[in-house]
Amino acid sequence: MKNISIFGTSSDAGKSTLTFVIAKIIQELGYSVVPFKAQNVSNNSKVCDDNSEIAIAQHFQAEVLGVKTSYHLNPVLLKSGRGNSASLIVEGKVVQDKDVREYYRDLDLLKPAVKRCFKYLDSKYDCVVCEGAGSPVELNLMDKDLSNIYIANTYDTKIILVADIQKGGVFASIWGVYNLLPEKLRANVIGVIVNKFQGDMSLFDEGVRIIQEDFGIPVLGVLPYMPFNLGFEDSESLKNFTQNCKNATKKVAVINYPYMSNYNDFEPLIADENICLEFITSNVDLNKFDLVILPGSKLVIQDLQWLKKNGLFEQLQTTKVELFGICGGYEMMFENLRDELCIENTSPTVEVGLGFIDDDIIFQNDKVLKRELYRMFKNDYEGFEIHQGISKKYPLFFEKDNIKGTFVHGLFDDEKFKTYKKKTIDQFVQTMKEKLDMNKIISSII
């Protein structure tokens, strides 16, 4: 069976979503399937079953498929780093911070890790569905493209193009990407999926004819736009969440600082019809909310400084509203944050925190990566830790008066949400399945 690459004709075309949709449908036909992305750029990550770290998109795709999670699904991950650098995670572990230009210069050094992981998955599964990154035809970067060109060329994958019709210029993007692909890869294109269509689909019948007859590219489906408040991969996908607050009885604010991470902590709150969730980016009055959450952060001290500049810091110190800190947000609640080893900053830094908790946060070289069952706040929680700041006095959580915080992610994922999640995914996949030409896809890979 051939493996598949999912290429977008632009960023945020729906590659991550179509990867799990197509993989799930193939799986339902009786084949073993696994998701893969050679290189991802995201501050949103999760701890795997093997206690390694991968991007949230691949972890979510594996959850949908019921596949055990490991670093093999996403061998290279880049996260925001200090200055102009990025934190480089290879095969699930932090390697170092690298300047972005240096990263691209040394890209060949990462190919062995990508090869090891792909070959491992290829030996275990009938089909590897490989998510691409951005556009596959950024001509000045094609020789540095691990997720698209390198994988498709090295492993002769069949290719599905995904185009976002909402962006405008859908014909130009399809024609341009297809014709800019190397000849070998063009020959492997199964067809194109036109994604996120709103309105009467019959209005695009002529568009389908143009793509198929004039462009010579099969159309594998025109998919409707459907809000899908799960698996948020980045800030762009986060902006697309929808929520009906008509029956909400509780207002919750999430402080959306510049380097916010692990947005997925809040998917259960978005799904809860009793909660109206709002992401805060400026110094609004926090007293109108019932709960204010300080979320995770990839660069905690910089986000703490951002709070001080816009006035939210002073508000947080004096408000009587219930405050809940998660990971980086939890660290901000301490007296001082000490980055003397330059983990997040280019020079040794000590930053004064909110002062709610009588201890300092010390940033260490070794990152804590752990997934287990935790006992906190008089309850048991399945969750995970992913942080480099530590507290000796309160290594896991803190609770006093209106202040509560923890290093652990995933505390809101209760059984009600898990049921909602499965139902939502099943309905979404079924809707897309009805619009896709799966016969064409399957016949092209068998």
ZIWO-V700697 format. One line per field, one symbol per residue. ss: DSSP state (H for helix, E for strand, C for the rest). phi: phi as a letter, one per 30 degrees, with the letter a starting at -180 (. if undefined). burial: # if it has 9 or more other C-alpha atoms within 8 Angstrom, else .. A space follows every 10 residues. Layout:
BEGIN
ss: ???
phi: ???
burial: ???
END
This chain:
BEGIN
ss: CCCEEEEECC CCCCHHHHHH HHHHHHHHCC CCEEEECCEE ECCCEEECCC CCEEEHHHHH HHHHHCCCCC HHHCCEEEEE CCCCEEEEEE CCEEEEEEEH HHHHHCCHHH HHHHHHHHHH HHHHCCEEEE EEEEECCCCC CHHHCHHHHH HHHHHCCEEE EEEEHHHCCH HHHHHHHHHH CCHHHHCCEE EEEEEEECCC HHHHHHHHHH HHHHCCCCEE EEEECCCCCC CCCCHHHHCC CCCCCCCCCE EEEEECCCCE ECHHHHHHHH HCCCEEEEEE CCCCCHHHCC EEEECEECCH HHHHHHHHHH CHHHHHHHCC CEEEEECHHH HHCEEEEEEC CCCCCCCCEE EECCCCEEEE EEEEEEEEEE EEEEEECCEE EEEEEEEEEE CCCCCCEEEE CCEEEECCEC CCCCHHHHHH HHHHHHHHHH HHHHHCCHHH HHHHHC
phi: .ddbccccda dhdjdddddd dddddddddj cdbbdabebb badcbbdddc iccbdddddd edeedicdda dddadbbcbe bdhccbdccb hibdcadbde ddeddceedc dedddedddd dddcbdbccc ddbhcdbded bddccddcdd ddddchddbc dbccdddiid dddddddedc deeededcdd lbcccidcjd dddceddddd dddddicdcd lccddbebdb iecadddddd dbaccecdcb cbccdcdece bhddeceddd ddddcccbcc bbddddddcd bcccddbdbd dddddddddc jdeddddcdc ddcbcbhedd dddddbcccd chdcbdbebb cdcdidcdac ccdcddddba bacccbhibc bdabcaacdb bddbdbabaa hccbaaddcj dddddddddd dddddddddd ddddccdddd ddddcd
burial: ..######## .#####.### #.#####... #.######## .########. ########## #####...## ########## ##..###### ##.#..#### ..#...#..# #.##..##.# ##..###### #######... .#..###### ###..##### #####....# ..###.#... #...##.### #######... #......### ##....#### ####....#. .###..##.. #...#..#.# #######.## #####.#### #.#####..# .....#..## ########## #.##.###.# ###.#..... ########## ########## .####..### ..###...## ####..#.## #......... ########## #.....###. .######### #.#...##.# #..##..##. .##.###..# ##..#.
END
